[in-house]
């Protein structure tokens, strides 16, 4: 076997053993349903089988990088198994093309390719994870919190010009708004005869409240409200970035479009509110 081909096969072999370790770990997580666990175990078995097929040609043992395995397990615990698996499957798209290119040299590569394709079909059945089912509720909570609170905080910043006071206003406004948004979501889901309106309300409220915390904390870290305002906008950008990526992976939509849309709306409202706050301070002669 030529050296270049062996090098490639060893690389594919390592990818397969890493996949085996990750899918095996994911299948044993307590948060994974029995149905999803069976699917993950089956995929893990296929990955191990692929590893052994390649080993016949390379005559080499390779091991999985424990840090890579740990990273994906932590990723699954934070963002959910479906998100983690979709990230892995996206990475395997290149591998499928690679197996096509060596199928004329390695006959078993066709079987590996068929297994990889089957994985995608099996993964569709995994989309029954609670946090994914209520992703629209989380989108509602996070997007509303960013739009409303960045606008409100930007508006009162110039009017009050006191970082801690602005932060307190943000906390009170944010808690009230999160409870209000949760109640509205509950009534909306109930009117649509949703099977779990209370869960939808819970996810909306929690998403809203966590976003509120991220946005108001800067006002308790600095005395200069301009620094606090700048860090708040940075926090808002990070939240939008992370959540847009999460949604784009799970829903298989455009990350760029989702991010730009949410970013533009949020910051446009903030700029308008900032101008309104400035005008209010001048017209009403507010001095605090």
Secondary structure, DSSP 8 states (H G I E B T S, - for coil): --HHHHHHHHHHHHHHHHHHHHHHHHHT-TTS-HHHHHHHHHHHHHHHHHHHHHHHHH-------HHHHHHHHHHHHHH-HHHHHHHHHHHHHHHHHHHHHHTTT-TTHHHHHHHHHHHHHHHHTT---HHHHTHHHHHHHHHHHHHHHHHHHHHHHHHH--HHHHHHHHHHHHHHHHHHHHHHHHHHHHHTT-TTHHHHHHHHHHHHHHHHHHHHGGGGT-SSHHHHHHHHHHHHHHHHHHHHHHHHHHHT--HHHHHHHHHHHHHHHHHHHHHHHHHHHHHHT---
